[in-house]
Amino acid sequence: MAQDVFNFETKVGENFMESEMGVIIGSRGSLSLVQSWNVQYNLQAQPIYECGTSTVYFSAKHSAGTLSCERIVAENFTDIKESLGWLCAPETVMVEAYTGQCEHITPVRVQLEGSILTGVTFSGSAQQAYVGESLTAQFVGMSIV
């Protein structure tokens, strides 16, 4: 076998390809034509320092997260508060997506508790024949299901 120019030993792993399963986001029905999405969940930890020592403790009482989603507006366009919740009626939102490898499809399912819609932006440009919508929701609990 020939030697690599830079002396690397290259191994090819199991590659990724489209799973054709799409992404499902919502509590009642699901969002369509999703172009990108992101879920972030953080524990709000506060360090507590002990005087005279280098000991550090952490105190954590709350967690919070955000869901952001970009989609194309199309037929069956409805009020998104029903899917992502709003201040007076928080929702439990399911996000289901798939990682597609050549030999395996791995589902990723997360449940977002206490979700409320906190931002909506509509956009368009001369190069696009559609209207885009950016959505942001906040939530207070996340489970991997």
C-alpha positions in Angstrom: 0.0 0.0 0.0 1.3 3.5 -0.9 2.3 5.9 1.9 0.1 9.0 2.4 1.9 12.2 1.4 1.5 13.7 4.9 1.9 10.3 6.7 -1.8 10.1 7.8 -3.6 6.8 8.1 -7.0 7.5 6.8 -10.0 5.5 7.8 -13.5 6.0 6.3 -16.3 5.8 8.8 -20.1 5.2 8.2 -21.2 8.2 6.2 -24.3 10.3 6.6 -27.1 10.8 4.1 -30.6 12.2 4.2 -33.0 10.0 6.2 -36.1 11.2 4.3 -37.8 11.3 7.7 -37.9 15.1 8.0 -38.3 16.9 11.2 -41.5 17.2 13.3 -42.0 20.2 15.6 -45.2 21.1 17.4 -47.8 20.0 20.0 -50.9 19.9 17.7 -49.9 19.0 14.2 -46.5 20.0 13.1 -44.7 22.9 11.4 -44.2 22.3 7.7 -41.4 23.3 5.3 -38.9 23.6 8.1 -35.5 24.9 6.8 -33.5 24.9 10.0 -34.1 24.5 13.8 -32.2 24.7 17.0 -33.0 23.7 20.6 -30.8 25.0 23.5 -31.4 24.1 27.2 -29.3 25.5 30.0 -29.0 25.0 33.7 -28.6 28.3 35.5 -25.7 27.4 37.9 -24.2 29.9 40.2 -20.8 29.4 41.8 -20.5 29.9 45.6 -17.0 30.5 46.9 -15.9 29.7 50.5 -13.9 32.5 52.2 -10.3 31.6 52.9 -10.3 28.5 50.7 -10.3 27.5 47.0 -13.4 25.4 47.4 -16.2 26.2 45.0 -19.8 24.9 45.3 -22.5 25.3 42.7 -26.1 26.2 43.4 -28.7 25.5 40.7 -32.4 26.2 41.0 -33.7 26.9 37.5 -33.3 25.7 33.9 -34.6 27.3 30.8 -34.3 26.8 27.1 -35.1 28.2 23.6 -36.4 26.7 20.4 -35.7 28.5 17.2 -37.1 27.5 13.8 -36.9 28.9 10.3 -39.6 27.8 7.9 -41.3 28.7 4.6 -44.9 30.0 4.8 -47.2 27.9 2.6 -50.8 26.6 2.4 -52.4 25.7 5.7 -50.7 28.7 7.4 -52.2 29.1 10.8 -51.6 30.9 14.1 -48.4 29.3 15.4 -49.4 29.9 19.1 -51.5 26.7 18.9 -48.3 24.6 18.2 -45.7 26.4 20.3 -47.9 27.8 23.1 -48.3 31.3 24.4 -48.1 33.0 27.8 -51.6 32.1 29.0 -51.5 28.6 27.5 -48.1 27.0 27.6 -47.7 23.8 25.5 -45.7 20.6 25.7 -43.8 20.6 22.3 -42.3 17.5 20.7 -39.3 17.8 18.4 -38.5 14.7 16.4 -35.6 14.5 14.0 -33.4 11.9 12.5 -29.7 11.3 11.9 -29.4 9.3 8.7 -26.3 7.1 8.2 -25.9 4.7 5.3 -26.7 1.7 7.5 -28.7 3.2 10.4 -31.4 5.9 11.1 -31.1 7.3 14.6 -34.2 9.1 15.9 -33.8 12.1 18.2 -36.9 13.0 20.2 -37.1 15.7 22.8 -40.1 17.0 24.8 -40.1 20.7 25.7 -42.3 21.5 28.7 -43.9 24.9 29.3 -43.2 26.3 25.9 -44.4 29.8 25.0 -43.9 31.6 21.7 -41.7 34.6 22.2 -40.8 35.9 18.8 -42.1 35.8 15.2 -40.3 37.4 12.2 -41.5 37.4 8.6 -39.0 37.9 5.7 -38.7 37.9 2.0 -36.3 39.0 -0.7 -36.4 39.8 -4.4 -34.7 36.4 -5.2 -37.3 34.3 -3.3 -40.8 33.5 -4.5 -41.9 32.8 -0.9 -42.2 34.4 2.6 -40.0 33.1 5.3 -40.9 32.9 9.0 -38.6 32.8 12.0 -40.0 31.5 15.3 -38.6 31.6 18.8 -40.1 29.9 21.8 -38.9 29.6 25.4 -39.5 26.6 27.6 -38.7 25.5 31.2 -38.1 21.8 31.0 -36.6 19.3 28.5 -36.7 15.5 28.4 -35.2 13.1 25.9 -37.9 10.6 25.0 
